[in-house]
Amino acid sequence: MKYQLISTLIAGVIIMSCNSTDNPFFSEWDTPFMVPPFDLIKVEHYLPALKEGIERQKVEIAAIVNSSEQPDFSNTIEAFEASGRFLERVENVFDNISGTDATDELDNIEEAYSSIKSDHRSDILLDEKLFARIKAVYEKTERKRLTVEQSTLLNKIYQDFSRNGANLESRDKQELREINAELALLKIEFGQNIRKENNSWEIVLEDEADLVGLPKRVRQSAAQLANERNQPGKWLFTLDKPSWIPFLQYSSRRDLREKIYNAYINRGDNNNQLDNKERLVKIINLRIRRSELLGYETYADYVLERSMAGKPKAVYDLLDKLWQPALKRAHAEAVEIQQLIDQEGGGFKLQSWDWWYYSEKIRQAKYNIDETQLRSYFEINNVRQGAFLVANRLFGITFTERTDLPIYHPEVKTFEVKEADGRHLGILYTDYHPRQGKQVGAWCNGFRSQSNRKGNWVSPVAINVCNFSRPTRELPALLSFYEVTTLFHEFGHALHGLLRNRVYTNQLMPRDFVELPSQIMENWAMEPEVLREYAIHYESGEVIPEELIEKITKSRLHNQGFEMVEYLAASFLDLDWHILTEVGQRDPNEFENASFAKMELLPEIISRYRSPYFNHIFSGGYSAGYYSYIWAATLDTDAFQAFKDTDLYNPELAAKYRKYILGLSGTEDVAVTYRRFRGRDAEIEPLLARRGLLNEH
């Protein structure tokens, strides 16, 4: 198999020049708060450390399996949960750096390690003796003797094994091993292809006439990027969002808008060496077969078993409930745009690459909002400080920049997080701008997770990674309002990691719940009371004027039909792929066109993600789970409404939110967790109102 060949070849190519004395992973880190010593870590350190981590965990597992003691919660469940800490430390660094600063060497290591990691995981989950001990504890332990968190952990670990083949016959276990290994490599290749194609595409403009309609800020950014890439005196645009989105919004050159837009939506679908169509079909087929082996009707049933939704039908029911009102609103928006095109004598029918341009024109005409003016109030450091301020008002915590911590890139900043009384809570890294080798998008991850095993408190180290507008020679980094809400969103994820209060790290966190702590923060970002705190003009120091806040509020529902439809279309597409029951050769483009036709998607709107570059579901952790954002939106709007009905910084409500949603989530059924906070289940009306769909419903 390909993954075996790669593993053998790469392992032989990588220079193993380091040993336990010069590899920083093999010693305690002599850094403040024991953060990773990025200044000492080299590429050649990763693979030996990863392999050592696997060997150490094997020894730890063997000690559990070969114990002469009768299996109990302590010597089996807790011992298993605590295993692999060294490996986790190495993987956390490697995975993060592979996402932010990938090189060919790191890509090769990632591919080589995928098969090694998959084999190791299969060795654990298919170990009959280990599972026998876990099963004995699961079946014989009196639950009343366990805490709620311990009982939840026991259930999760047992299910981890039973859901991943522990009960299969030997022949089926071997097939499952092969499927797991092949899937691991395919997912890595899928993501690498998108990053490479995204980072390799560019358009260079040499005539200033080609820039008609573009604001000065956009021109400056393009000129600076061209200069950095040895194209002085020209203007360069890429497929990074801070580059292509403003071009589509403002460029009067319809032909160039079409060119950039098509380059973006055809990533992974260009019939070249980076094409993902065949790869994604292999992934789907392997997932179908894997689900069959494990006894599930579909892969979606397998995934959703441990979600809040529970079943594919529940997801479809929610999407259907939102789809028609969203489609109705989007249709009205399309009619309005076509009327504007006709009024201007355009002489053409609205196409998907026109939507951004004319929607922005309508927004300016209706609400008199100049985005360049708006950006002037969203300097990146002020916006981040605004997010910090919200957390301080809610939970009393503080964020202090540290300049003495090792960083992996000059643009990275670090902050120490403290309780109100000055006690250390954790560390937050921020990495905000696009660069070569960085994955597209925005995410939150961690270099270390919080735990409190046997009273040994381990503080978390979180990281927010984004791809926001860069500063230019003339201007600081000024964010669009979309980027502002993205910063708050990822910061919400970071708060979830920083404010956890649990014993174990190995806890179940359903995808359709985990977006609640991130999305609720976006609500604070848009509140006038909060805007007045952080929206400060980068030159004059003037607080954002009331009339501009009013315009933001009034324009909040602008283009909401488009945004909902493109998102929901991707959610339907994801689920349609993962309810398939038969392995076969499929044309991904024909499949998704059929999916879009079934839902009657407007031809003027393209799904937010097309299959060949749908990283969330084919490379990331959101397969059969992209709906999670809208499921969690039901939770976040309902939860935020509790603050709106009382006080944005209601101390009693904030304390409950911190304790249950941030602190203890994952230690019990998250539906129970939400009810502990809210006093009831979430209601959908606040979501419909927020998205302007209440009257359409």
C-alpha positions in Angstrom: 0.0 0.0 0.0 1.1 3.6 -0.7 1.2 4.6 3.0 3.5 1.7 3.8 5.9 2.7 1.0 5.9 6.3 2.1 6.6 5.4 5.7 9.6 3.2 4.7 11.1 5.7 2.3 10.7 8.8 4.4 11.9 7.1 7.5 15.1 6.3 5.6 15.5 9.7 4.2 15.1 11.8 7.3 18.4 12.4 9.1 18.4 10.9 12.6 21.2 13.2 13.8 19.6 13.8 17.2 19.6 11.6 20.3 18.0 12.0 23.8 20.6 14.5 24.8 20.1 17.1 22.0 16.4 16.5 21.3 14.4 19.0 23.4 11.4 16.7 23.5 13.4 14.2 25.6 13.9 16.6 28.6 11.8 18.8 30.8 11.3 22.2 29.2 13.2 24.9 31.1 10.9 27.7 29.9 8.4 29.9 31.7 5.3 27.9 32.4 7.0 25.0 30.6 5.8 26.2 27.2 7.5 24.5 24.1 11.1 25.7 23.5 10.4 26.6 19.9 13.9 28.2 19.5 15.4 24.8 20.2 13.1 22.5 18.2 14.3 21.5 14.8 12.6 19.5 12.0 14.8 16.5 12.6 13.6 16.3 16.2 10.0 15.4 15.4 10.0 11.9 14.1 12.4 10.4 16.7 10.3 12.1 19.5 7.0 10.9 17.9 8.4 7.3 17.7 9.7 7.5 21.3 6.3 8.7 22.4 4.7 5.6 20.9 7.2 3.3 22.5 6.6 4.9 25.9 2.8 4.5 25.6 3.3 0.9 24.6 5.1 0.3 27.8 2.4 2.1 29.8 -0.3 0.0 28.1 1.6 -3.2 28.7 1.8 -2.4 32.4 -2.0 -2.2 32.5 -2.6 -5.4 30.4 0.0 -7.4 32.4 -1.1 -6.3 35.9 -1.8 -9.1 38.3 -4.4 -7.0 40.1 -8.1 -7.3 39.4 -9.2 -4.6 36.9 -10.7 -1.6 38.6 -11.3 2.1 37.8 -7.9 3.2 39.1 -5.6 0.6 37.7 -7.3 0.3 34.3 -9.4 3.3 33.4 -7.4 6.0 35.1 -4.1 4.4 34.1 -5.2 4.2 30.5 -6.4 7.8 30.5 -3.1 8.9 31.8 -1.0 7.0 29.2 0.5 8.7 26.2 1.3 12.1 27.8 4.8 12.3 26.3 3.4 11.4 22.8 0.6 14.0 23.3 3.2 16.7 24.1 5.1 16.0 20.9 2.0 15.7 18.7 0.6 18.9 20.0 3.7 20.8 18.8 4.1 19.0 15.6 0.4 19.2 14.5 0.3 23.0 15.3 3.5 23.8 13.4 2.4 21.6 10.4 -0.7 23.8 10.2 1.0 27.1 10.6 4.5 26.8 9.0 4.4 23.7 6.8 7.4 22.8 4.6 8.1 19.9 2.3 10.1 18.2 5.1 7.2 18.6 7.5 4.7 17.3 4.9 6.9 14.2 4.4 7.1 13.6 8.1 3.3 14.1 8.4 2.7 11.5 5.7 5.2 9.0 7.1 3.9 9.4 10.7 0.3 8.9 9.6 0.7 5.2 9.1 2.8 4.8 12.2 0.2 6.7 14.3 -2.7 4.7 12.7 -1.0 1.4 13.5 -0.4 2.5 17.0 -4.0 3.6 17.6 -5.3 0.3 16.1 -2.9 -1.7 18.3 -4.5 0.0 21.3 -8.1 -0.1 20.3 -8.0 -3.7 19.0 -6.0 -5.1 22.0 -8.2 -7.9 23.3 -6.6 -8.1 26.7 -6.8 -4.4 27.3 -10.4 -4.3 26.2 -11.2 -7.3 28.4 -10.0 -5.3 31.4 -11.9 -2.2 30.4 -15.0 -4.2 29.7 -14.7 -5.8 33.2 -14.6 -2.4 34.9 -17.5 -1.2 32.7 -19.7 -4.1 33.5 -18.9 -4.6 37.2 -18.3 -1.1 38.6 -21.0 0.3 40.9 -21.6 3.7 39.3 -22.6 5.2 42.6 -19.0 4.8 43.8 -17.8 7.0 40.9 -18.0 10.8 40.5 -20.1 12.0 37.5 -16.9 12.8 35.7 -15.4 9.3 36.4 -18.6 7.6 35.2 -18.6 9.7 32.0 -14.9 8.8 31.4 -15.6 5.1 31.9 -18.5 5.2 29.4 -16.4 7.1 26.9 -13.4 4.9 27.0 -15.5 1.7 26.8 -17.4 3.2 23.8 -14.1 4.3 22.2 -13.1 0.7 22.0 -16.5 -0.8 21.1 -17.1 1.8 18.4 -13.6 1.2 16.9 -13.7 -2.5 16.4 -12.8 -4.2 19.7 -15.7 -6.6 19.3 -14.8 -7.6 15.7 -13.5 -11.0 14.6 -9.7 -11.2 13.8 -10.2 -11.0 10.0 -12.4 -7.9 10.3 -10.0 -6.3 12.7 -7.2 -6.6 10.1 -9.4 -5.0 7.4 -10.3 -2.2 9.8 -6.6 -1.6 10.5 -5.9 -1.3 6.8 -8.9 1.1 6.3 -7.8 3.3 9.2 -4.2 3.6 7.9 -5.3 4.4 4.4 -7.9 7.0 5.6 -5.2 8.6 7.8 -3.0 9.2 4.8 -5.8 10.2 2.4 -7.0 12.9 4.8 -3.5 14.3 5.2 -3.0 14.4 1.4 -6.4 16.0 0.9 -5.5 18.9 3.3 -2.0 19.3 1.9 -3.3 19.5 -1.6 -5.7 22.3 -0.7 -3.0 24.3 1.1 -0.5 23.9 -1.8 -3.0 24.8 -4.5 -4.3 27.8 -2.4 -0.7 29.0 -1.8 0.5 28.5 -5.3 -2.2 30.5 -7.2 -1.8 34.2 -7.7 -2.8 36.8 -10.2 -0.4 39.7 -11.0 -1.8 43.0 -12.3 0.6 45.4 -14.1 -1.8 48.1 -15.3 -3.3 50.4 -12.7 -6.5 50.5 -14.8 -7.1 46.9 -13.7 -7.6 48.2 -10.2 -10.6 50.3 -10.9 -13.0 50.2 -7.9 -10.5 48.9 -5.4 -10.0 51.0 -2.2 -6.6 52.4 -1.5 -6.1 49.9 1.4 -6.7 47.0 -1.0 -4.3 48.4 -3.6 -1.6 49.0 -0.9 -1.9 45.4 0.3 -1.7 44.0 -3.2 1.4 46.2 -4.0 3.1 45.2 -0.8 2.5 41.5 -1.5 3.8 41.9 -5.1 6.9 43.5 -3.8 7.4 40.7 -1.2 7.2 38.2 -4.1 9.7 40.0 -6.3 7.1 41.7 -8.5 7.9 45.4 -7.6 5.6 48.0 -9.2 2.8 45.5 -9.7 -0.2 44.3 -7.7 -0.6 40.7 -6.6 -3.8 38.9 -5.4 -4.0 35.4 -3.9 -6.7 33.0 -2.7 -6.2 34.1 1.0 -9.5 35.6 2.2 -8.0 39.1 3.0 -7.0 39.2 -0.7 -9.7 37.7 -2.8 -12.8 38.8 -0.8 -12.1 42.6 -1.1 -11.4 42.1 -4.8 -14.8 40.5 -5.3 -16.4 43.2 -3.2 -15.0 46.2 -4.9 -13.4 45.5 -8.3 -15.3 46.9 -11.3 -13.5 44.4 -13.5 -16.1 41.7 -13.9 -13.8 39.5 -15.9 -11.1 39.5 -13.2 -13.7 38.9 -10.5 -14.8 35.8 -12.4 -11.2 34.6 -12.8 -10.3 34.9 -9.1 -13.6 33.5 -8.0 -13.3 30.4 -10.2 -9.8 29.8 -9.1 -11.1 29.8 -5.5 -14.1 27.5 -6.1 -12.1 25.1 -8.3 -9.4 24.3 -5.8 -8.8 20.5 -5.8 -10.8 20.2 -9.0 -8.3 21.1 -11.7 -7.3 17.6 -12.9 -3.7 18.2 -11.9 -1.4 16.5 -9.4 -3.3 18.3 -6.6 -6.8 17.2 -7.7 -8.8 15.8 -4.9 -11.8 14.2 -6.6 -10.5 10.6 -6.8 -9.1 11.0 -3.3 -12.4 12.1 -1.7 -14.3 9.3 -3.4 -11.8 6.8 -1.8 -12.4 8.5 1.6 -16.1 8.1 1.2 -15.9 4.5 0.1 -13.6 3.6 3.0 -15.9 5.3 5.5 -18.8 3.3 4.1 -17.0 0.1 4.5 -15.7 1.0 7.9 -19.3 1.8 9.0 -20.4 -1.6 7.7 -17.7 -3.4 9.6 -18.7 -1.7 12.8 -22.4 -2.4 12.4 -23.7 1.1 11.5 -26.2 1.8 8.7 -24.2 4.8 7.5 -21.1 6.7 8.4 -23.3 9.6 9.5 -25.0 7.2 12.0 -21.6 6.3 13.3 -20.5 9.9 13.8 -23.8 11.3 15.1 -24.2 8.6 17.7 -22.1 10.7 20.1 -23.4 14.1 19.1 -26.3 16.1 20.5 -28.3 15.5 17.3 -28.0 11.7 17.7 -29.3 10.7 14.3 -29.1 12.0 10.7 -32.8 12.6 10.7 -32.5 15.1 13.5 -29.9 17.0 11.5 -32.0 17.0 8.3 -35.0 18.2 10.4 -33.1 21.2 11.6 -31.6 22.0 8.2 -35.0 21.7 6.6 -36.6 24.0 9.2 -34.1 26.7 8.2 -33.7 26.0 4.5 -37.0 27.3 3.1 -37.0 30.7 4.9 -33.3 31.2 4.1 -33.9 30.3 0.4 -36.9 32.7 0.3 -34.7 35.5 1.7 -31.8 34.7 -0.7 -34.2 34.7 -3.7 -35.4 38.2 -2.7 -31.8 39.3 -2.4 -31.0 37.9 -5.9 -34.0 39.8 -7.4 -32.7 43.0 -5.8 -29.2 42.5 -7.2 -30.5 41.8 -10.7 -32.6 45.0 -10.6 -29.4 46.9 -9.8 -27.5 45.3 -12.6 -30.3 46.2 -15.0 -30.6 49.7 -13.7 -26.9 50.2 -14.4 -27.3 48.8 -17.9 -25.2 45.8 -17.2 -26.9 43.6 -19.8 -26.1 40.3 -18.1 -27.7 37.8 -15.7 -26.4 37.7 -12.1 -23.7 35.1 -11.6 -22.1 33.8 -8.4 -19.0 35.9 -8.9 -21.1 39.0 -9.1 -22.9 38.6 -5.8 -20.2 40.0 -3.5 -19.7 43.1 -5.7 -23.4 44.1 -6.0 -24.3 43.1 -2.5 -21.7 45.5 -1.3 -23.1 48.2 -3.5 -26.6 47.6 -2.1 -25.2 47.7 1.5 -23.5 51.0 0.9 -26.6 52.5 -0.7 -29.1 51.2 1.9 -27.1 51.8 5.0 -24.5 54.3 3.9 -21.7 52.2 5.3 -18.2 52.7 3.9 -16.2 49.6 4.9 -12.9 51.5 4.6 -14.3 53.9 7.2 -15.5 51.0 9.3 -12.1 49.2 9.3 -10.5 52.3 10.7 -12.1 51.5 14.0 -11.0 47.9 14.0 -7.3 47.9 14.5 -6.3 44.3 15.3 -4.7 45.0 18.7 -7.7 47.0 19.8 -10.1 44.2 18.7 -8.1 41.6 20.6 -8.1 43.8 23.6 -11.9 44.1 23.3 -12.2 40.3 23.4 -9.9 40.3 26.5 -12.1 43.0 28.1 -15.3 40.9 27.6 -13.6 38.0 29.3 -12.5 40.2 32.1 -15.9 41.7 32.7 -17.5 38.2 32.6 -15.0 36.1 34.6 -12.6 38.6 36.2 -9.6 37.1 34.3 -6.7 39.2 32.9 -4.4 38.9 29.9 -0.9 40.2 30.1 1.4 40.2 27.1 4.7 38.3 27.6 7.7 39.0 25.5 9.9 36.4 27.2 8.3 33.2 25.9 9.7 31.3 22.9 7.6 31.7 19.8 7.7 29.7 16.5 7.2 32.8 14.2 8.0 36.5 14.6 4.3 37.4 14.2 3.2 35.3 17.1 2.3 37.0 20.4 1.9 35.4 23.8 -0.3 36.3 26.8 -0.4 35.1 30.3 -3.9 34.5 31.6 -4.6 35.1 35.3 -7.5 34.9 37.7 -8.8 38.1 39.3 -6.6 37.3 42.4 -3.5 37.0 40.3 -3.2 33.2 40.1 -1.8 31.8 36.9 -4.4 30.2 34.7 -2.7 29.5 31.4 -1.0 30.9 28.3 -2.6 32.1 25.0 -0.7 32.3 21.7 -2.1 34.4 18.8 -1.0 34.0 15.2 -3.2 36.2 13.0 -1.9 36.7 9.4 -1.6 34.5 6.3 1.8 33.3 5.0 3.2 30.7 2.8 3.0 27.3 4.4 0.0 28.2 6.6 -3.4 26.5 6.2 -6.3 28.6 5.2 -9.1 29.5 7.6 -9.1 30.1 11.3 -8.9 27.7 14.3 -8.1 27.2 17.9 -5.8 24.5 19.2 -3.6 23.9 22.2 0.0 23.0 23.1 -1.2 21.6 26.4 -4.6 20.7 27.8 -5.8 21.4 31.4 -6.0 18.5 33.8 -6.0 17.8 37.5 -5.1 14.2 37.9 -4.5 13.2 41.6 -4.5 16.9 42.5 -1.7 17.7 40.1 -3.0 20.8 38.3 -1.7 21.2 34.7 -2.4 24.7 33.2 -3.5 24.9 29.6 -1.6 26.5 26.7 -4.0 27.6 23.9 -3.4 29.0 20.5 -5.6 31.1 18.1 -4.6 30.9 14.4 -6.3 33.1 11.8 -5.6 34.6 8.4 -6.6 38.2 8.8 -5.7 41.3 6.8 -2.1 42.2 7.1 -0.7 45.6 8.0 0.9 47.6 5.1 3.7 50.1 5.2 1.1 52.9 5.5 -1.5 51.2 7.7 -1.7 48.9 10.7 -3.8 45.7 10.4 -7.4 46.9 10.1 -10.0 44.2 10.2 -13.3 43.8 8.4 -16.3 43.2 10.6 -16.3 39.6 9.5 -12.7 39.3 10.7 -13.7 41.0 14.0 -16.3 38.4 14.7 -13.9 35.6 13.6 -11.3 36.9 16.2 -14.0 36.8 18.9 -15.1 33.3 17.7 -11.7 31.7 18.0 -11.1 33.5 21.3 -14.3 31.8 22.6 -12.7 28.5 21.7 -9.6 29.5 23.6 -11.6 30.5 26.7 -13.1 27.0 26.6 -9.7 25.6 26.8 -8.3 28.1 29.3 -11.2 27.9 31.8 -11.8 24.2 31.9 -11.9 22.7 35.4 -11.7 18.9 35.0 -9.7 16.0 36.3 -9.2 14.2 33.0 -8.4 15.4 29.4 -9.9 12.4 27.7 -13.5 13.6 27.7 -16.2 13.6 25.1 -17.0 16.9 23.5 -19.6 16.7 20.7 -18.9 18.8 17.7 -22.4 20.3 17.8 -21.8 21.5 21.4 -18.2 22.6 21.1 -19.1 25.6 18.8 -21.3 27.1 21.5 -18.4 28.7 23.5 -17.0 30.2 20.3 -20.1 31.4 18.6 -21.6 33.0 21.8 -18.6 35.4 21.8 -19.6 36.8 18.4 -22.7 38.1 20.1 -20.7 40.3 22.4 -18.6 41.6 19.6 -21.7 43.1 17.9 -23.2 44.7 21.0 -23.1 48.6 21.0 -22.0 48.6 24.7 -19.0 46.4 23.7 -18.2 48.2 20.5 -17.7 51.4 22.4 -15.0 49.8 24.4 -12.8 48.5 21.6 -13.8 50.2 18.3 -11.3 53.0 18.5 -10.1 54.9 15.4 -6.5 53.9 14.7 -5.3 57.5 14.0 -7.5 59.9 16.0 -8.2 57.6 19.0 -11.9 58.5 18.6 -14.5 56.0 19.9 -16.7 54.7 17.2 -19.6 57.2 16.7 -23.1 56.3 17.6 -24.4 56.8 14.1 -21.9 54.2 12.8 -22.9 51.8 15.5 -26.5 52.3 14.5 -25.6 51.6 10.8 -23.9 48.3 11.9 -27.0 47.3 13.9 -29.4 48.2 11.0 -27.2 46.4 8.4 -26.8 43.2 10.5 -29.3 41.3 8.4 -27.9 42.4 5.1 -27.1 39.5 2.8 -28.3 37.1 5.5 -30.2 35.0 3.0 -27.0 34.4 0.9 -24.9 33.6 4.0 -27.4 31.1 5.4 -28.0 29.4 2.0 -24.3 28.9 1.2 -23.7 27.5 4.6 -26.8 25.3 4.7 -26.0 24.0 1.2 -22.6 22.8 2.5 -24.2 21.2 5.5 -26.6 19.3 3.3 -23.8 18.3 1.0 -21.7 16.9 3.9 -24.6 14.9 5.2 -25.6 13.6 1.7 -22.1 12.3 1.2 -22.1 10.5 4.6 -25.5 8.8 4.4 -24.4 6.8 1.3 -24.6 3.0 1.9 -22.9 1.5 -1.2 -19.3 1.6 -2.2 -18.8 2.7 -5.8 -17.2 5.0 -8.3 -18.8 8.4 -8.3 -18.2 11.7 -10.1 -18.0 14.2 -7.2 -19.1 17.0 -9.4 -22.2 15.1 -10.6 -22.9 14.0 -7.0 -22.8 17.5 -5.6 -24.8 18.9 -8.5 -27.5 16.4 -7.8 -27.4 17.3 -4.1 -27.8 21.0 -4.9 -30.6 20.3 -7.4 -32.5 18.3 -4.8 -32.4 21.2 -2.4 -33.2 23.7 -5.2 -30.1 25.8 -4.5 -30.2 29.1 -6.4 -27.8 28.9 -9.4 -26.5 32.4 -8.4 -25.1 30.9 -5.1 -22.4 28.4 -4.8 -22.2 26.2 -1.7 -19.7 27.6 0.9 -17.5 24.6 0.2 -17.5 22.4 -2.8 -16.5 18.8 -2.3 -12.9 18.9 -3.7 -11.8 21.6 -1.2 -14.2 20.7 1.7 -11.4 20.5 4.2 -13.7 20.3 7.2 -15.2 17.0 6.2 -12.5 15.3 4.2 -9.4 16.4 6.1 -10.6 17.9 9.4 -12.8 16.6 12.1 -16.2 17.7 10.9 -17.2 14.8 8.6 -21.0 14.4 9.0 -20.7 17.3 11.3 -20.6 20.6 9.4 -24.1 21.2 10.5 -22.6 21.7 14.0 -22.3 25.4 13.6 -26.0 26.0 13.1 -26.9 23.4 15.8 -24.7 25.3 18.2 -26.1 28.6 16.9 -29.4 27.5 18.4 -27.6 27.1 21.7 -25.5 30.3 21.5 -28.4 32.6 20.6 -30.6 31.1 23.3 -27.7 31.3 25.9 -26.9 34.9 24.9 -30.5 35.9 25.2 -30.3 35.1 28.9 -27.6 37.8 29.2 -29.6 40.2 27.0 -32.7 39.8 29.1 -30.7 40.8 32.3 -27.2 42.2 31.9 -24.5 41.7 29.3 -22.1 41.0 32.2 -24.6 39.4 34.6 -22.2 38.1 37.3 -24.4 35.2 38.5 -25.1 34.1 34.9 -21.4 34.4 34.0 -20.4 32.3 37.0 -22.9 29.6 35.9 -21.7 29.8 32.3 -18.0 29.5 33.4 -18.7 26.6 35.7 -20.9 24.5 33.4 -20.4 25.5 29.8 -16.6 26.2 30.0 -15.5 24.4 33.1 -17.3 21.1 33.3 -18.5 20.5 29.7 -17.5 17.0 28.6 -17.6 15.6 32.2 -21.3 14.7 31.7 -23.9 14.6 29.0 -23.7 18.1 27.4 -27.5 18.4 27.1 -27.6 18.1 30.9 -24.7 20.6 31.1 -26.7 23.1 29.1 -29.8 22.7 31.2 -27.7 23.3 34.3 -26.8 26.6 32.9 -30.0 27.7 31.3 -32.6 25.9 33.4 -34.2 24.4 30.3 -33.4 23.1 26.8 -32.5 25.7 24.1 -35.3 27.3 22.0 -34.9 28.0 18.3 -36.8 31.4 18.2 -33.7 33.5 19.2 -31.8 32.0 16.3 -34.5 32.7 13.8 -34.8 36.3 15.0 -31.0 36.7 14.9 -30.9 35.5 11.3 -33.9 37.5 10.2 -35.9 34.3 9.5 -38.6 34.6 12.1 -41.1 36.2 9.8 -40.1 33.9 7.0 -40.6 30.8 9.1 
